[in-house]
Amino acid sequence: MFDAGADFAVPGVVVLFGPALLIRLDGIGIVGVGNCTGMYRWNERGLIPTPRAWREAFIDLHGDSRVTLTDAGPWAGRLEWQRSRSYGIALCGNVREEFVRERRHIRTDPRGAFELLVPTAGSAQVEQAAAAGEIRPGTLALCDVDRPLTFTHGEEFQSVALIVPGEAIHRRNPAAAQDPQVFDGTAGLGRLIRRMVLTLQQEREHFSKATFDIACDQLLDLLCLAAEGASDSVPSAPRREVEAQVRQYVRRHAADPDLSITGIARVLGWSARYLQDVLQAAGTTSRDLIRSERLRLARTRLASSTWDNRSIAQVAHASGFASHASFATAYRREFGVTPRETRGDSRGES
């Protein structure tokens, strides 16, 4: 954790704040997107032409707030974004700005999401709760848009933001939503997360919706894993290791229709009750974990040309689901689209 006034300027420090700056990427009139919550869109690369257009777009992305821009010559503000129903990513910078989101803004425009901020140039001052400091390249910051926040930077600052739903953070690791945390971003897991976010933004136009969501799912897993090592409130090391073993086993054997907590406990050498306690402490259950991994497996297969010759029902069955109907219902609840829409998206259909 970091204390009030802590300096984030040390290169390679990853700052993890709490539930995040949701970048709301629908309803931006300047790019003609409209209210496209269930769609997969990105805007064109290049400059947004005026400060007024930039400010309007920024507020649409980050929520109702007070945004003050200081012009220092020809307008050079840069704002590029991409989103699906569940995730978003945005590159923003080259403006002198003060962004203030107060309680009154939050009451009228709650977002309920996290933004992982990945600076690529310059530096910015961030203040939230009792913590304040500087972020710069080598630093990752996870901010809560539904808590008062002040964010100030010069026109040399540029960053990429990964936007994830708050519910998904809480489900994977409730500790990530607690007080501000710090972890290293130039080595190990932090560096991997940083490189993946930047690559995802750079290659964004080459991904189908299904592929984009799968990549963001994996990034979110890594982010929550990193958060575990940055909070005193997470389970003890042995419990974390056991949880990781359970998740790994479920991921490898998700297609097994007989997969159960009893069988997992037998293989890993723990009691079923203990594993249930470990998963409960992590904010999930064996049933939810197994279903989630099976849905991810099915989505990957539906997006793959290798499985084109299989019907959706066959894909569901091969991914561990006994009932096509229950699979379709769970799939839509989890991903916001139908299995058929995922398969169509992966084939380039609208």
Backbone torsions as a table, in degrees:
resi	resn	phi	psi	omega
1	MET	NA	161.1	174.2
2	PHE	-120.5	149.7	-178.1
3	ASP	-90.6	165.9	176.3
4	ALA	-55.8	133.0	178.9
5	GLY	82.1	3.3	-179.6
6	ALA	-63.2	146.1	-178.2
7	ASP	-92.5	119.8	178.8
8	PHE	-91.8	5.8	-167.7
9	ALA	-75.5	-11.5	-179.4
10	VAL	-62.1	118.3	-178.4
11	PRO	-54.8	138.6	177.1
12	GLY	90.6	4.8	176.0
13	VAL	-92.4	131.4	176.9
14	VAL	-100.3	123.5	-177.8
15	VAL	-102.3	123.9	-178.2
16	LEU	-116.0	110.0	-170.9
17	PHE	-87.6	-59.9	-173.2
18	GLY	169.7	-153.4	177.8
19	PRO	-68.1	150.5	-143.9
20	ALA	-114.4	173.2	169.4
21	LEU	-68.5	96.9	174.2
22	LEU	-66.3	126.0	171.0
23	ILE	-90.9	108.2	-178.7
24	ARG	-84.3	115.6	-170.9
25	LEU	-106.6	5.2	175.7
26	ASP	-100.9	159.2	174.9
27	GLY	76.1	23.8	179.2
28	ILE	-93.0	100.5	-173.0
29	GLY	-60.2	-31.4	-174.0
30	ILE	-66.5	-17.5	176.7
31	VAL	-112.9	7.2	173.0
32	GLY	68.4	28.1	-177.1
33	VAL	-80.7	-41.5	-175.8
34	GLY	73.3	-169.8	-178.8
35	ASN	-84.1	92.6	-170.2
36	CYS	-119.2	51.0	-172.9
37	THR	-54.3	-39.2	-175.7
38	GLY	-93.3	10.7	-173.7
39	MET	-105.6	169.2	178.2
40	TYR	-115.7	113.8	-173.8
41	ARG	-140.7	158.5	166.6
42	TRP	-144.7	157.3	177.1
43	ASN	-93.8	168.3	-177.8
44	GLU	-71.2	149.2	175.3
45	ARG	-69.4	148.3	178.2
46	GLY	128.0	-166.0	-172.6
47	LEU	-95.0	145.7	167.8
48	ILE	-85.7	127.9	-159.2
49	PRO	-67.6	-29.1	-174.0
50	THR	-136.3	158.0	175.5
51	PRO	-58.2	-39.3	-179.3
52	ARG	-62.6	-45.5	178.8
53	ALA	-63.5	-38.9	179.9
54	TRP	-64.0	-45.6	-178.8
55	ARG	-61.8	-44.5	179.8
56	GLU	-62.0	-42.7	179.2
57	ALA	-65.4	-41.4	-177.9
58	PHE	-63.9	-41.1	178.5
59	ILE	-67.0	-39.3	175.2
60	ASP	-59.8	-37.0	-178.4
61	LEU	-74.4	-45.5	-169.6
62	HIS	-102.5	-7.5	179.3
63	GLY	105.2	162.7	178.2
64	ASP	-54.0	130.8	-172.4
65	SER	-169.0	177.4	172.4
66	ARG	-107.0	115.0	-177.2
67	VAL	-115.3	118.8	179.4
68	THR	-112.9	121.8	179.5
69	LEU	-110.3	141.5	176.6
70	THR	-116.5	110.3	-179.5
71	ASP	-73.3	135.2	179.8
72	ALA	-133.4	43.9	-178.6
73	GLY	126.2	-164.9	179.4
74	PRO	-55.4	140.7	-175.5
75	TRP	-65.6	127.9	-177.3
76	ALA	-131.5	12.1	-178.1
77	GLY	-57.5	138.3	-176.8
78	ARG	-121.7	130.4	-179.4
79	LEU	-148.8	107.4	179.3
80	GLU	-125.8	135.3	-174.0
81	TRP	-145.6	166.0	178.1
82	GLN	-152.1	145.5	178.6
83	ARG	-154.0	153.4	166.2
84	SER	-117.2	-171.5	178.4
85	ARG	-64.3	-34.0	-173.2
86	SER	-99.2	-34.3	-170.7
87	TYR	-129.8	164.0	174.6
88	GLY	-151.1	160.9	174.3
89	ILE	-146.0	140.8	-175.7
90	ALA	-145.6	141.2	172.1
91	LEU	-106.8	130.9	-174.1
92	CYS	-144.2	142.3	175.1
93	GLY	163.1	-166.5	178.7
94	ASN	65.8	31.7	174.3
95	VAL	-138.1	152.8	172.0
96	ARG	-92.5	120.0	-167.7
97	GLU	-145.8	148.3	165.0
98	GLU	-125.0	121.4	179.6
99	PHE	-112.0	120.5	-179.9
100	VAL	-125.7	120.9	177.0
101	ARG	-117.5	113.5	-174.6
102	GLU	-105.3	175.6	-177.9
103	ARG	-59.4	-36.2	-179.6
104	ARG	-65.9	-35.2	176.0
105	HIS	-66.7	-41.4	-177.7
106	ILE	-65.8	-39.9	179.9
107	ARG	-61.9	-39.2	-176.8
108	THR	-86.6	-19.6	-175.6
109	ASP	-144.7	65.0	177.8
110	PRO	-69.2	144.4	-177.4
111	ARG	-114.6	-36.0	176.9
112	GLY	61.9	47.2	-178.8
113	ALA	-150.1	169.7	179.2
114	PHE	-114.5	145.3	171.3
115	GLU	-123.0	123.9	173.2
116	LEU	-93.6	111.7	-176.1
117	LEU	-92.7	126.7	-176.9
118	VAL	-122.3	91.8	179.8
119	PRO	-63.5	142.2	177.1
120	THR	-119.8	-14.2	178.6
121	ALA	-158.6	150.6	176.3
122	GLY	69.9	-160.1	-179.6
123	SER	-146.6	160.1	-180.0
124	ALA	-141.8	150.7	174.5
125	GLN	-99.3	130.1	-179.2
126	VAL	-124.7	134.9	176.5
127	GLU	-135.0	124.5	176.9
128	GLN	-151.9	137.1	-176.2
129	ALA	54.7	-131.1	-177.8
130	ALA	-94.5	6.2	-174.9
131	ALA	-108.1	145.4	177.0
132	ALA	-152.7	147.6	178.8
133	GLY	174.4	-169.6	-175.1
134	GLU	-112.1	140.4	173.7
135	ILE	-121.3	149.8	-177.8
136	ARG	-158.7	177.1	-179.1
137	PRO	-51.2	136.0	-172.4
138	GLY	96.9	-4.7	179.8
139	THR	-114.6	137.2	171.3
140	LEU	-116.6	136.0	-179.9
141	ALA	-126.9	125.3	176.3
142	LEU	-104.9	111.7	-171.7
143	CYS	-112.1	150.9	-179.4
144	ASP	-101.7	110.8	-177.8
145	VAL	-72.0	-16.3	179.5
146	ASP	-98.3	21.8	168.1
147	ARG	-129.1	144.5	-177.6
148	PRO	-51.2	136.4	-172.4
149	LEU	-146.1	138.1	171.3
150	THR	-123.7	132.2	-174.6
151	PHE	-137.6	117.4	-174.3
152	THR	-130.6	136.7	178.1
153	HIS	-158.6	161.7	176.4
154	GLY	-90.1	178.1	-174.0
155	GLU	-73.6	-10.2	176.5
156	GLU	-78.8	-12.9	-175.4
157	PHE	-78.3	140.0	174.9
158	GLN	-148.0	143.9	-179.3
159	SER	-153.0	161.3	172.4
160	VAL	-113.5	136.7	-179.2
161	ALA	-119.9	130.1	172.3
162	LEU	-98.7	126.9	-176.1
163	ILE	-108.5	125.6	-178.9
164	VAL	-130.7	147.8	179.5
165	PRO	-67.6	137.5	-178.9
166	GLY	-60.6	-35.7	-179.1
167	GLU	-60.4	-36.7	-179.7
168	ALA	-69.3	-36.4	176.0
169	ILE	-63.5	-48.5	-178.5
170	HIS	-62.4	-37.1	-178.2
171	ARG	-68.1	-38.3	-177.5
172	ARG	-82.0	-44.0	-174.9
173	ASN	-156.5	91.8	-179.7
174	PRO	-56.7	-25.7	-179.0
175	ALA	-63.8	-25.1	-179.1
176	ALA	-66.9	-17.8	-178.6
177	ALA	-94.2	6.0	-176.1
178	GLN	-87.0	-153.2	-174.9
179	ASP	-62.7	162.0	-179.0
180	PRO	-52.5	145.4	-176.9
181	GLN	-135.3	158.3	179.2
182	VAL	-130.8	135.0	169.7
183	PHE	-148.7	157.2	-171.9
184	ASP	-69.3	138.2	-178.6
185	GLY	-116.1	6.5	-179.4
186	THR	-110.6	1.2	179.9
187	ALA	-147.4	156.6	174.1
188	GLY	61.5	-139.5	-174.7
189	LEU	-63.7	-39.3	179.4
190	GLY	-60.9	-41.2	178.7
191	ARG	-66.7	-39.9	178.3
192	LEU	-60.3	-45.1	179.2
193	ILE	-61.0	-45.8	-178.4
194	ARG	-60.2	-47.3	-178.3
195	ARG	-65.4	-36.9	179.6
196	MET	-66.4	-41.4	178.8
197	VAL	-62.7	-47.2	-178.3
198	LEU	-64.6	-40.4	178.8
199	THR	-66.7	-39.5	178.5
200	LEU	-60.2	-40.7	179.1
201	GLN	-69.3	-42.1	-177.6
202	GLN	-65.4	-35.0	-175.8
203	GLU	-102.9	14.3	-168.6
204	ARG	-55.9	-37.6	-175.3
205	GLU	-74.4	-8.1	-178.8
206	HIS	-95.2	-1.3	-176.5
207	PHE	-102.0	139.2	166.8
208	SER	-73.9	168.1	179.2
209	LYS	-59.3	-45.3	-178.2
210	ALA	-61.7	-44.1	-179.4
211	THR	-66.0	-40.6	177.9
212	PHE	-60.0	-45.9	-179.5
213	ASP	-66.5	-39.0	178.3
214	ILE	-62.2	-44.7	178.9
215	ALA	-62.2	-41.4	179.2
216	CYS	-67.4	-36.8	175.2
217	ASP	-57.3	-46.0	-178.2
218	GLN	-67.2	-38.6	175.8
219	LEU	-62.1	-40.4	180.0
220	LEU	-64.8	-39.2	175.8
221	ASP	-58.1	-46.3	-179.1
222	LEU	-66.1	-39.6	179.3
223	LEU	-61.8	-44.2	179.8
224	CYS	-68.2	-33.7	176.2
225	LEU	-65.3	-42.2	177.8
226	ALA	-64.0	-38.0	-179.4
227	ALA	-63.9	-30.1	179.2
228	GLU	-59.8	-34.3	-178.4
229	GLY	-84.7	4.5	-174.8
230	ALA	-121.7	17.4	-177.5
231	SER	-142.7	138.5	177.2
232	ASP	-75.2	-10.3	-174.3
233	SER	-92.7	-2.3	-179.0
234	VAL	-79.4	165.2	178.5
235	PRO	-59.7	161.5	179.6
236	SER	-64.0	163.1	-176.3
237	ALA	-54.0	-46.5	179.3
238	PRO	-58.9	-40.3	179.7
239	ARG	-67.3	-37.5	176.3
240	ARG	-62.0	-41.2	-180.0
241	GLU	-65.5	-40.7	178.5
242	VAL	-65.1	-43.3	177.6
243	GLU	-59.3	-43.6	178.9
244	ALA	-61.7	-39.6	178.2
245	GLN	-63.3	-42.7	179.5
246	VAL	-63.2	-47.5	-179.5
247	ARG	-61.2	-42.3	179.3
248	GLN	-64.2	-42.0	-179.9
249	TYR	-64.8	-44.2	179.7
250	VAL	-62.7	-41.1	-179.8
251	ARG	-63.1	-39.0	-178.6
252	ARG	-75.0	-26.9	-174.0
253	HIS	-118.9	21.9	-175.9
254	ALA	-58.8	-32.9	-176.6
255	ALA	-75.0	-11.1	179.6
256	ASP	-71.2	114.8	-176.8
257	PRO	-65.5	-18.3	-178.8
258	ASP	-96.9	8.2	-178.6
259	LEU	-61.0	129.8	-178.6
260	SER	-150.9	164.4	179.9
261	ILE	-65.1	-31.5	178.5
262	THR	-65.2	-45.4	178.6
263	GLY	-66.4	-39.4	178.8
264	ILE	-63.0	-44.6	179.9
265	ALA	-60.9	-40.3	-179.6
266	ARG	-62.8	-43.1	-178.3
267	VAL	-70.6	-41.3	-175.8
268	LEU	-83.8	-12.0	175.7
269	GLY	85.1	23.4	177.0
270	TRP	-119.5	167.2	174.5
271	SER	-79.8	151.1	178.4
272	ALA	-60.8	-37.7	-179.4
273	ARG	-62.7	-42.0	179.7
274	TYR	-64.1	-43.5	179.0
275	LEU	-63.6	-36.9	177.1
276	GLN	-63.5	-39.6	177.9
277	ASP	-65.0	-41.4	179.3
278	VAL	-61.6	-45.9	-179.6
279	LEU	-67.8	-38.0	178.3
280	GLN	-62.2	-40.8	177.8
281	ALA	-64.2	-26.6	178.3
282	ALA	-88.1	1.8	175.7
283	GLY	85.9	23.2	179.7
284	THR	-145.2	-178.2	175.5
285	THR	-131.5	164.6	179.3
286	SER	-62.8	-38.7	179.7
287	ARG	-63.1	-46.2	179.7
288	ASP	-65.7	-39.5	-179.2
289	LEU	-64.7	-46.1	179.8
290	ILE	-63.0	-45.0	179.6
291	ARG	-62.3	-43.1	-179.3
292	SER	-61.8	-43.6	-179.4
293	GLU	-68.6	-36.5	176.5
294	ARG	-65.4	-39.3	178.2
295	LEU	-65.2	-41.4	177.4
296	ARG	-62.7	-43.0	179.0
297	LEU	-61.2	-45.1	179.8
298	ALA	-63.0	-41.2	-179.9
299	ARG	-63.6	-41.7	177.7
300	THR	-60.8	-41.5	-180.0
301	ARG	-69.5	-38.9	178.6
302	LEU	-65.1	-29.3	179.9
303	ALA	-86.3	-4.0	-176.3
304	SER	-101.6	134.4	178.1
305	SER	-65.9	-20.6	179.3
306	THR	-60.8	-28.2	-176.9
307	TRP	-102.9	13.7	-178.0
308	ASP	-61.2	-29.5	-176.5
309	ASN	-85.0	2.7	177.0
310	ARG	-103.3	142.0	174.9
311	SER	-71.8	164.3	178.5
312	ILE	-62.0	-38.4	178.0
313	ALA	-62.2	-39.1	178.7
314	GLN	-67.8	-39.2	176.8
315	VAL	-62.5	-43.7	179.2
316	ALA	-59.9	-47.0	-179.3
317	HIS	-63.3	-42.4	-179.2
318	ALA	-69.3	-16.0	180.0
319	SER	-99.4	8.9	172.8
320	GLY	103.2	1.6	-179.5
321	PHE	-92.8	130.8	-179.5
322	ALA	-82.6	-27.8	-175.4
323	SER	-121.0	126.1	177.5
324	HIS	-64.0	-40.9	-177.6
325	ALA	-63.8	-45.6	-180.0
326	SER	-67.5	-33.9	176.1
327	PHE	-62.3	-49.0	-178.0
328	ALA	-60.7	-41.3	179.5
329	THR	-65.3	-46.7	-179.6
330	ALA	-65.3	-37.4	-178.7
331	TYR	-63.1	-47.3	-179.7
332	ARG	-65.9	-37.8	178.5
333	ARG	-64.8	-37.4	-176.8
334	GLU	-76.5	-43.6	-170.7
335	PHE	-111.2	-9.6	178.1
336	GLY	79.2	3.8	176.6
337	VAL	-136.1	165.2	177.4
338	THR	-85.8	160.0	174.4
339	PRO	-56.4	-38.2	179.7
340	ARG	-63.9	-37.8	178.2
341	GLU	-66.8	-37.3	176.3
342	THR	-64.0	-44.8	179.0
343	ARG	-64.2	-40.5	177.5
344	GLY	-65.2	-41.1	179.9
345	ASP	-62.2	-41.4	-177.7
346	SER	-67.1	-19.9	179.1
347	ARG	-98.1	9.0	176.3
348	GLY	83.2	13.0	179.0
349	GLU	-82.4	155.4	178.9
350	SER	-84.5	NA	NA
